[in-house]
Amino acid sequence: MSVFNLTDSITCHAWNRDRSKVAICPNTNEIWIYSNCQAVDVAQWRKEAVLTEVFDLSSLTAYHDMVVSGLDWSPVHDMLVSCSHDRSAFVWKYEPSERKWKPSLVVLRITRAAMTVKWSPNGASSLSPFIFPHV
């Protein structure tokens, strides 16, 4: 068994459908995506991307500005959904031509922090955020 220190603490994590990638949140507003995760030796895992708070004026895109609290990979498509204490959720899709993860904002219409999020079992775009009223 290998032990590999990814970060001090992890708020949430999610594996993709074939377990070749894992997305983690290091208790910040960032999402780290590791690939080559089927390797037994964890030292062979490769940090593929860091999805972080950036405001892109060209596309008017803003990412999470508080701790990411929930992640889930689609069981059908290679897409990731994230939610945050800032009451937002994003669906992330990898664009191979640009070699970038592109976010799409999901309007939740909630008044409290989103704590976790899940794809529907059939991989449809609909997703269910779970909130706790005391947060």
PELINCOR-V517831 format. One record per residue. N is the residue number from 1. RES is the residue in one letter. PSI is psi in whole degrees, 0 to 359 (none if undefined). OMEGA is omega in degrees with one decimal (none if undefined). NEAR is the number of other ideal C-beta (glycine too) atoms within 10 Angstrom. Layout:
n/res/psi/omega/near
N/RES/PSI/OMEGA/NEAR
N/RES/PSI/OMEGA/NEAR
This chain:
n/res/psi/omega/near
1/M/136/179.3/4
2/S/145/173.6/10
3/V/128/-177.2/6
4/F/123/-177.7/10
5/N/101/178.5/6
6/L/315/-177.8/15
7/T/174/-179.4/13
8/D/315/179.3/7
9/S/153/-179.5/9
10/I/124/178.5/12
11/T/317/-179.0/18
12/C/163/176.7/20
13/H/161/177.0/14
14/A/139/176.1/21
15/W/147/173.7/14
16/N/178/-169.6/19
17/R/328/179.4/13
18/D/10/176.8/10
19/R/25/177.4/10
20/S/345/179.2/14
21/K/151/173.4/23
22/V/140/174.6/18
23/A/133/178.5/25
24/I/157/171.3/19
25/C/120/-178.3/25
26/P/45/179.3/17
27/N/37/177.1/15
28/T/196/175.0/16
29/N/8/-179.7/19
30/E/155/171.7/17
31/I/124/178.3/28
32/W/131/178.4/20
33/I/123/177.7/22
34/Y/140/176.0/19
35/S/177/-176.8/15
36/N/32/-175.1/13
37/C/354/175.4/18
38/Q/349/177.9/11
39/A/135/179.9/13
40/V/322/178.8/7
41/D/111/-175.8/9
42/V/336/178.1/15
43/A/343/178.4/8
44/Q/353/176.3/12
45/W/147/-177.0/18
46/R/128/176.6/11
47/K/109/-174.7/10
48/E/322/-175.7/16
49/A/154/170.5/17
50/V/113/178.5/11
51/L/113/-171.0/23
52/T/172/-179.0/12
53/E/117/177.3/14
54/V/143/172.8/9
55/F/114/-176.8/10
56/D/109/-177.7/10
57/L/330/-177.9/6
58/S/326/-179.9/5
59/S/1/-177.8/9
60/L/48/-178.1/7
61/T/130/172.9/14
62/A/143/180.0/15
63/Y/189/-178.7/22
64/H/141/176.3/24
65/D/7/172.7/12
66/M/180/-175.7/14
67/V/131/174.0/17
68/V/126/-173.9/27
69/S/348/-179.8/24
70/G/140/177.7/23
71/L/147/173.6/24
72/D/136/174.6/20
73/W/145/174.6/22
74/S/137/178.7/20
75/P/350/-176.8/13
76/V/312/-175.9/13
77/H/162/177.4/15
78/D/65/179.1/14
79/M/152/-177.7/18
80/L/140/174.1/24
81/V/142/179.1/23
82/S/150/172.7/27
83/C/163/-171.2/29
84/S/166/173.7/25
85/H/344/178.8/19
86/D/9/176.7/18
87/R/24/178.4/16
88/S/160/174.4/23
89/A/146/178.3/22
90/F/144/168.7/24
91/V/124/-177.5/19
92/W/129/178.0/22
93/K/134/180.0/15
94/Y/129/176.9/16
95/E/102/-176.5/9
96/P/326/-178.0/6
97/S/327/179.8/5
98/E/352/-176.0/8
99/R/45/-179.2/9
100/K/153/171.6/13
101/W/127/-178.3/19
102/K/128/179.1/14
103/P/149/170.3/23
104/S/125/-178.8/13
105/L/136/174.7/12
106/V/123/-180.0/18
107/V/117/-175.7/7
108/L/329/-177.0/15
109/R/50/176.4/6
110/I/157/-177.7/14
111/T/358/-180.0/8
112/R/171/-179.6/13
113/A/138/173.2/21
114/A/125/-174.7/24
115/M/326/178.7/16
116/T/160/-177.5/15
117/V/147/-178.7/24
118/K/144/170.5/16
119/W/155/171.7/22
120/S/154/-175.8/13
121/P/332/179.9/8
122/N/2/177.1/9
123/G/13/178.0/14
124/A/161/-177.7/11
125/S/340/-179.2/13
126/S/139/179.7/9
127/L/159/-175.5/18
128/S/112/173.0/10
129/P/143/176.8/22
130/F/130/-179.3/13
131/I/156/177.1/17
132/F/127/-171.2/10
133/P/346/-176.1/7
134/H/10/-178.9/6
135/V/none/none/10
